Amino acid sequence: MNTDDLTLPELGDDRVDEIETALFAEIARERADERRHAERTRVRAVRRGRIWMGGAAAAAVVAVAAVIGPQVLTGTGASSTADSAVLQSGTAELMGGGPGPRRHRRGGGIR
C-alpha cells in the first residue's frame, strides 16, 4: 500500500472538539494518578521514618536500662559509700530486720 494514494476524510469541528476533550481528559487523569501515587509514596516514607525513629528510641531505652539497671539494683551507682550504708540499713528495716546500725554523735557515746 502506497501512502501517496491514501486520503483521509475531512473532520468536522465538532469531531475535533470531541477528540481534544477526550485527549485532555486522559492527560488530566494520568496527572492525577501520578500525584496520588507521589503523595502515597511520600506518606509511606514519612511513616517508615517514624517507625525507624521509634525503634531507635526503644533500643536506646533498652541500652540505657541495661547499663544503669544493674547499678541501681545493686546500689553501686554514683552514690558514696555512706549513702549505700544508709540505703542498706533502711532496706533491712523494711524487710523486717533490726533497726540498723547505730550512729555515734560527736563528743558522745552510743545513743
KELO-36740 format. One record per atom (N, C-alpha, C): residue number from 1; residue in one letter; atom name; x, y, z. Coordinates in nm, 4 decimals. Layout:
% KELO-36740
NUM|a|CA|X|Y|Z .
...
***
This chain:
% KELO-36740
1|m|N|0.0833|-0.1166|0.0000 .
1|m|CA|0.0000|0.0000|0.0000 .
1|m|C|0.0886|0.1240|0.0000 .
2|n|N|0.0584|0.2125|-0.0854 .
2|n|CA|0.1354|0.3340|-0.1008 .
2|n|C|0.0657|0.4467|-0.0259 .
3|t|N|0.1412|0.5239|0.0532 .
3|t|CA|0.0810|0.6317|0.1331 .
3|t|C|0.0417|0.7515|0.0480 .
4|d|N|0.0948|0.7579|-0.0731 .
4|d|CA|0.0568|0.8699|-0.1592 .
4|d|C|-0.0870|0.8556|-0.2062 .
5|d|N|-0.1350|0.7323|-0.2168 .
5|d|CA|-0.2713|0.7099|-0.2644 .
5|d|C|-0.3746|0.7183|-0.1515 .
6|l|N|-0.3272|0.7280|-0.0263 .
6|l|CA|-0.4173|0.7264|0.0879 .
6|l|C|-0.4698|0.8670|0.1152 .
7|t|N|-0.5985|0.8794|0.1247 .
7|t|CA|-0.6595|1.0079|0.1603 .
7|t|C|-0.7470|0.9868|0.2835 .
8|l|N|-0.7414|1.0827|0.3738 .
8|l|CA|-0.8197|1.0767|0.4971 .
8|l|C|-0.9442|1.1623|0.4815 .
9|p|N|-1.0528|1.1190|0.5457 .
9|p|CA|-1.1743|1.2008|0.5357 .
9|p|C|-1.1590|1.3296|0.6162 .
10|e|N|-1.2298|1.4278|0.5785 .
10|e|CA|-1.2276|1.5558|0.6491 .
10|e|C|-1.2975|1.5388|0.7852 .
11|l|N|-1.2410|1.6044|0.8865 .
11|l|CA|-1.3022|1.6017|1.0197 .
11|l|C|-1.3736|1.7334|1.0431 .
12|g|N|-1.4918|1.7218|1.0986 .
12|g|CA|-1.5673|1.8425|1.1312 .
12|g|C|-1.5173|1.9016|1.2627 .
13|d|N|-1.5548|2.0257|1.2873 .
13|d|CA|-1.5104|2.0933|1.4099 .
13|d|C|-1.5621|2.0234|1.5358 .
14|d|N|-1.6825|1.9711|1.5290 .
14|d|CA|-1.7369|1.9024|1.6467 .
14|d|C|-1.6595|1.7744|1.6775 .
15|r|N|-1.6161|1.7030|1.5750 .
15|r|CA|-1.5370|1.5804|1.5957 .
15|r|C|-1.3983|1.6140|1.6500 .
16|v|N|-1.3365|1.7193|1.6031 .
16|v|CA|-1.2056|1.7632|1.6539 .
16|v|C|-1.2190|1.8009|1.8014 .
17|d|N|-1.3268|1.8715|1.8368 .
17|d|CA|-1.3500|1.9083|1.9767 .
17|d|C|-1.3666|1.7847|2.0653 .
18|e|N|-1.4372|1.6832|2.0159 .
18|e|CA|-1.4546|1.5584|2.0915 .
18|e|C|-1.3208|1.4895|2.1151 .
19|i|N|-1.2386|1.4841|2.0112 .
19|i|CA|-1.1072|1.4187|2.0225 .
19|i|C|-1.0192|1.4960|2.1218 .
20|e|N|-1.0170|1.6280|2.1115 .
20|e|CA|-0.9360|1.7096|2.2023 .
20|e|C|-0.9839|1.6936|2.3467 .
21|t|N|-1.1140|1.6949|2.3668 .
21|t|CA|-1.1695|1.6807|2.5016 .
21|t|C|-1.1312|1.5456|2.5618 .
22|a|N|-1.1427|1.4405|2.4826 .
22|a|CA|-1.1063|1.3068|2.5316 .
22|a|C|-0.9569|1.2992|2.5619 .
23|l|N|-0.8741|1.3585|2.4764 .
23|l|CA|-0.7288|1.3556|2.4969 .
23|l|C|-0.6901|1.4324|2.6233 .
24|f|N|-0.7443|1.5519|2.6400 .
24|f|CA|-0.7108|1.6316|2.7583 .
24|f|C|-0.7642|1.5671|2.8866 .
25|a|N|-0.8781|1.5014|2.8796 .
25|a|CA|-0.9313|1.4315|2.9967 .
25|a|C|-0.8402|1.3154|3.0362 .
26|e|N|-0.7885|1.2439|2.9372 .
26|e|CA|-0.6960|1.1340|2.9666 .
26|e|C|-0.5661|1.1855|3.0268 .
27|i|N|-0.5145|1.2956|2.9751 .
27|i|CA|-0.3926|1.3560|3.0309 .
27|i|C|-0.4170|1.3993|3.1756 .
28|a|N|-0.5321|1.4596|3.2022 .
28|a|CA|-0.5644|1.5033|3.3391 .
28|a|C|-0.5745|1.3838|3.4334 .
29|r|N|-0.6351|1.2730|3.3873 .
29|r|CA|-0.6436|1.1523|3.4714 .
29|r|C|-0.5050|1.0975|3.5027 .
30|e|N|-0.4162|1.0934|3.4029 .
30|e|CA|-0.2805|1.0423|3.4252 .
30|e|C|-0.2056|1.1293|3.5253 .
31|r|N|-0.2201|1.2610|3.5118 .
31|r|CA|-0.1518|1.3515|3.6056 .
31|r|C|-0.2057|1.3334|3.7475 .
32|a|N|-0.3372|1.3179|3.7604 .
32|a|CA|-0.3968|1.2972|3.8925 .
32|a|C|-0.3489|1.1652|3.9524 .
33|d|N|-0.3398|1.0618|3.8696 .
33|d|CA|-0.2886|0.9329|3.9178 .
33|d|C|-0.1445|0.9457|3.9638 .
34|e|N|-0.0631|1.0189|3.8889 .
34|e|CA|0.0777|1.0393|3.9270 .
34|e|C|0.0881|1.1160|4.0583 .
35|r|N|0.0025|1.2192|4.0761 .
35|r|CA|0.0046|1.2960|4.2018 .
35|r|C|-0.0367|1.2097|4.3197 .
36|r|N|-0.1415|1.1270|4.3016 .
36|r|CA|-0.1842|1.0379|4.4098 .
36|r|C|-0.0746|0.9386|4.4452 .
37|h|N|-0.0094|0.8846|4.3427 .
37|h|CA|0.0985|0.7888|4.3671 .
37|h|C|0.2153|0.8565|4.4403 .
38|a|N|0.2507|0.9784|4.3986 .
38|a|CA|0.3597|1.0513|4.4645 .
38|a|C|0.3241|1.0816|4.6104 .
39|e|N|0.2000|1.1211|4.6361 .
39|e|CA|0.1578|1.1503|4.7730 .
39|e|C|0.1585|1.0250|4.8588 .
40|r|N|0.1116|0.9146|4.8022 .
40|r|CA|0.1100|0.7881|4.8750 .
40|r|C|0.2534|0.7440|4.9074 .
41|t|N|0.3444|0.7622|4.8127 .
41|t|CA|0.4846|0.7265|4.8362 .
41|t|C|0.5455|0.8141|4.9450 .
42|r|N|0.5132|0.9440|4.9437 .
42|r|CA|0.5664|1.0351|5.0445 .
42|r|C|0.5139|0.9991|5.1831 .
43|v|N|0.3851|0.9679|5.1930 .
43|v|CA|0.3258|0.9319|5.3222 .
43|v|C|0.3894|0.8036|5.3750 .
44|r|N|0.4126|0.7073|5.2886 .
44|r|CA|0.4769|0.5829|5.3319 .
44|r|C|0.6181|0.6094|5.3820 .
45|a|N|0.6915|0.6961|5.3124 .
45|a|CA|0.8282|0.7267|5.3544 .
45|a|C|0.8288|0.7951|5.4915 .
46|v|N|0.7355|0.8865|5.5131 .
46|v|CA|0.7265|0.9547|5.6433 .
46|v|C|0.6932|0.8537|5.7521 .
47|r|N|0.5965|0.7661|5.7246 .
47|r|CA|0.5569|0.6650|5.8228 .
47|r|C|0.6743|0.5720|5.8535 .
48|r|N|0.7458|0.5315|5.7495 .
48|r|CA|0.8606|0.4430|5.7687 .
48|r|C|0.9679|0.5117|5.8530 .
49|g|N|0.9892|0.6412|5.8297 .
49|g|CA|1.0860|0.7166|5.9094 .
49|g|C|1.0460|0.7230|6.0559 .
50|r|N|0.9169|0.7435|6.0799 .
50|r|CA|0.8699|0.7476|6.2189 .
50|r|C|0.8868|0.6132|6.2873 .
51|i|N|0.8623|0.5072|6.2139 .
51|i|CA|0.8793|0.3735|6.2715 .
51|i|C|1.0257|0.3504|6.3070 .
52|w|N|1.1172|0.3904|6.2183 .
52|w|CA|1.2597|0.3738|6.2472 .
52|w|C|1.3021|0.4575|6.3672 .
53|m|N|1.2495|0.5807|6.3769 .
53|m|CA|1.2842|0.6646|6.4922 .
53|m|C|1.2311|0.6042|6.6214 .
54|g|N|1.1096|0.5505|6.6173 .
54|g|CA|1.0544|0.4855|6.7365 .
54|g|C|1.1348|0.3639|6.7767 .
55|g|N|1.1767|0.2851|6.6786 .
55|g|CA|1.2596|0.1675|6.7070 .
55|g|C|1.3943|0.2071|6.7653 .
56|a|N|1.4533|0.3127|6.7113 .
56|a|CA|1.5822|0.3594|6.7634 .
56|a|C|1.5672|0.4109|6.9068 .
57|a|N|1.4587|0.4811|6.9337 .
57|a|CA|1.4358|0.5303|7.0703 .
57|a|C|1.4166|0.4143|7.1667 .
58|a|N|1.3431|0.3133|7.1242 .
58|a|CA|1.3229|0.1963|7.2108 .
58|a|C|1.4555|0.1241|7.2356 .
59|a|N|1.5374|0.1133|7.1335 .
59|a|CA|1.6683|0.0491|7.1500 .
59|a|C|1.7564|0.1298|7.2451 .
60|a|N|1.7477|0.2625|7.2366 .
60|a|CA|1.8266|0.3465|7.3268 .
60|a|C|1.7810|0.3285|7.4713 .
61|v|N|1.6509|0.3194|7.4919 .
61|v|CA|1.5987|0.2982|7.6275 .
61|v|C|1.6456|0.1640|7.6825 .
62|v|N|1.6415|0.0621|7.6001 .
62|v|CA|1.6873|-0.0706|7.6440 .
62|v|C|1.8362|-0.0673|7.6763 .
63|a|N|1.9161|0.0008|7.5929 .
63|a|CA|2.0603|0.0080|7.6175 .
63|a|C|2.0895|0.0824|7.7475 .
64|v|N|2.0211|0.1934|7.7697 .
64|v|CA|2.0421|0.2694|7.8933 .
64|v|C|1.9984|0.1869|8.0135 .
65|a|N|1.8859|0.1182|8.0029 .
65|a|CA|1.8394|0.0344|8.1135 .
65|a|C|1.9373|-0.0796|8.1409 .
66|a|N|1.9985|-0.1334|8.0355 .
66|a|CA|2.0945|-0.2418|8.0544 .
66|a|C|2.2198|-0.1931|8.1263 .
67|v|N|2.2569|-0.0679|8.1027 .
67|v|CA|2.3772|-0.0140|8.1676 .
67|v|C|2.3462|0.0337|8.3090 .
68|i|N|2.2370|0.1033|8.3275 .
68|i|CA|2.2061|0.1644|8.4571 .
68|i|C|2.1342|0.0675|8.5506 .
69|g|N|2.0523|-0.0210|8.4968 .
69|g|CA|1.9715|-0.1109|8.5790 .
69|g|C|2.0499|-0.1895|8.6813 .
70|p|N|2.1554|-0.2604|8.6430 .
70|p|CA|2.2308|-0.3372|8.7427 .
70|p|C|2.2927|-0.2490|8.8514 .
71|q|N|2.3341|-0.1279|8.8144 .
71|q|CA|2.3934|-0.0389|8.9145 .
71|q|C|2.2890|0.0057|9.0159 .
72|v|N|2.1690|0.0301|8.9707 .
72|v|CA|2.0629|0.0734|9.0606 .
72|v|C|2.0212|-0.0420|9.1512 .
73|l|N|2.0103|-0.1605|9.0951 .
73|l|CA|1.9664|-0.2757|9.1736 .
73|l|C|2.0681|-0.3181|9.2780 .
74|t|N|2.1956|-0.3059|9.2480 .
74|t|CA|2.2987|-0.3473|9.3436 .
74|t|C|2.3450|-0.2338|9.4327 .
75|g|N|2.3028|-0.1110|9.4027 .
75|g|CA|2.3417|0.0021|9.4855 .
75|g|C|2.4838|0.0460|9.4607 .
76|t|N|2.5411|0.0146|9.3464 .
76|t|CA|2.6791|0.0540|9.3173 .
76|t|C|2.6810|0.1689|9.2182 .
77|g|N|2.5830|0.2553|9.2237 .
77|g|CA|2.5768|0.3685|9.1326 .
77|g|C|2.6792|0.4731|9.1718 .
78|a|N|2.6519|0.5957|9.1421 .
78|a|CA|2.7457|0.7045|9.1664 .
78|a|C|2.7383|0.7567|9.3095 .
79|s|N|2.6603|0.6943|9.3963 .
79|s|CA|2.6471|0.7426|9.5335 .
79|s|C|2.7705|0.7035|9.6153 .
80|s|N|2.7854|0.7693|9.7287 .
80|s|CA|2.9008|0.7407|9.8139 .
80|s|C|2.8745|0.6156|9.8982 .
81|t|N|2.9769|0.5698|9.9665 .
81|t|CA|2.9653|0.4503|10.0497 .
81|t|C|2.8710|0.4758|10.1667 .
82|a|N|2.8738|0.5964|10.2228 .
82|a|CA|2.7855|0.6285|10.3348 .
82|a|C|2.6395|0.6226|10.2911 .
83|d|N|2.6118|0.6724|10.1709 .
83|d|CA|2.4748|0.6657|10.1197 .
83|d|C|2.4326|0.5212|10.1007 .
84|s|N|2.5231|0.4380|10.0548 .
84|s|CA|2.4909|0.2970|10.0347 .
84|s|C|2.4581|0.2303|10.1675 .
85|a|N|2.5342|0.2641|10.2731 .
85|a|CA|2.5100|0.2046|10.4041 .
85|a|C|2.3733|0.2461|10.4565 .
86|v|N|2.3357|0.3703|10.4345 .
86|v|CA|2.2058|0.4173|10.4799 .
86|v|C|2.0961|0.3449|10.4028 .
87|l|N|2.1139|0.3307|10.2714 .
87|l|CA|2.0137|0.2602|10.1921 .
87|l|C|2.0012|0.1144|10.2355 .
88|q|N|2.1149|0.0490|10.2625 .
88|q|CA|2.1106|-0.0905|10.3023 .
88|q|C|2.0467|-0.1077|10.4392 .
89|s|N|2.0753|-0.0152|10.5329 .
89|s|CA|2.0150|-0.0278|10.6651 .
89|s|C|1.8655|0.0001|10.6574 .
90|g|N|1.8259|0.0965|10.5741 .
90|g|CA|1.6843|0.1240|10.5560 .
90|g|C|1.6138|0.0061|10.4928 .
91|t|N|1.6788|-0.0597|10.4011 .
91|t|CA|1.6208|-0.1767|10.3361 .
91|t|C|1.6052|-0.2897|10.4369 .
92|a|N|1.7026|-0.3065|10.5250 .
92|a|CA|1.6936|-0.4118|10.6263 .
92|a|C|1.5751|-0.3861|10.7185 .
93|e|N|1.5519|-0.2621|10.7553 .
93|e|CA|1.4377|-0.2306|10.8405 .
93|e|C|1.3063|-0.2618|10.7699 .
94|l|N|1.2984|-0.2273|10.6413 .
94|l|CA|1.1763|-0.2540|10.5657 .
94|l|C|1.1517|-0.4032|10.5490 .
95|m|N|1.2567|-0.4801|10.5403 .
95|m|CA|1.2442|-0.6236|10.5180 .
95|m|C|1.2207|-0.6989|10.6495 .
96|g|N|1.2040|-0.6277|10.7603 .
96|g|CA|1.1742|-0.6925|10.8879 .
96|g|C|1.2978|-0.7153|10.9730 .
97|g|N|1.4086|-0.6611|10.9331 .
97|g|CA|1.5316|-0.6765|11.0106 .
97|g|C|1.5337|-0.5785|11.1268 .
98|g|N|1.6444|-0.5690|11.1902 .
98|g|CA|1.6597|-0.4807|11.3055 .
98|g|C|1.6616|-0.3353|11.2657 .
99|p|N|1.6846|-0.2488|11.3620 .
99|p|CA|1.6804|-0.1061|11.3352 .
99|p|C|1.8006|-0.0564|11.2558 .
100|g|N|1.8955|-0.1401|11.2285 .
100|g|CA|2.0128|-0.0966|11.1531 .
100|g|C|2.1229|-0.0521|11.2457 .
101|p|N|2.2354|-0.0125|11.1911 .
101|p|CA|2.3482|0.0280|11.2761 .
101|p|C|2.3175|0.1588|11.3483 .
102|r|N|2.3716|0.1665|11.4701 .
102|r|CA|2.3510|0.2886|11.5475 .
102|r|C|2.4557|0.3892|11.5069 .
103|r|N|2.4182|0.5147|11.5140 .
103|r|CA|2.5082|0.6243|11.4774 .
103|r|C|2.5720|0.6824|11.6037 .
104|h|N|2.6945|0.7264|11.5926 .
104|h|CA|2.7664|0.7899|11.7029 .
104|h|C|2.7563|0.9398|11.6884 .
105|r|N|2.7343|1.0065|11.8000 .
105|r|CA|2.7335|1.1525|11.7983 .
105|r|C|2.8721|1.2013|11.8309 .
106|r|N|2.9062|1.3177|11.7875 .
106|r|CA|3.0349|1.3751|11.8200 .
106|r|C|3.0393|1.4076|11.9684 .
107|g|N|3.1465|1.3715|12.0264 .
107|g|CA|3.1650|1.4039|12.1672 .
107|g|C|3.0790|1.3200|12.2598 .
108|g|N|3.0168|1.2205|12.2112 .
108|g|CA|2.9324|1.1425|12.2984 .
108|g|C|2.9437|0.9948|12.2655 .
109|g|N|2.8755|0.9165|12.3409 .
109|g|CA|2.8776|0.7723|12.3201 .
109|g|C|2.7629|0.7278|12.2313 .
110|i|N|2.7328|0.6015|12.2437 .
110|i|CA|2.6234|0.5460|12.1641 .
110|i|C|2.4929|0.5954|12.2226 .
111|r|N|2.4074|0.6318|12.1443 .
111|r|CA|2.2810|0.6848|12.1911 .
111|r|C|2.1706|0.5887|12.1708 .
***
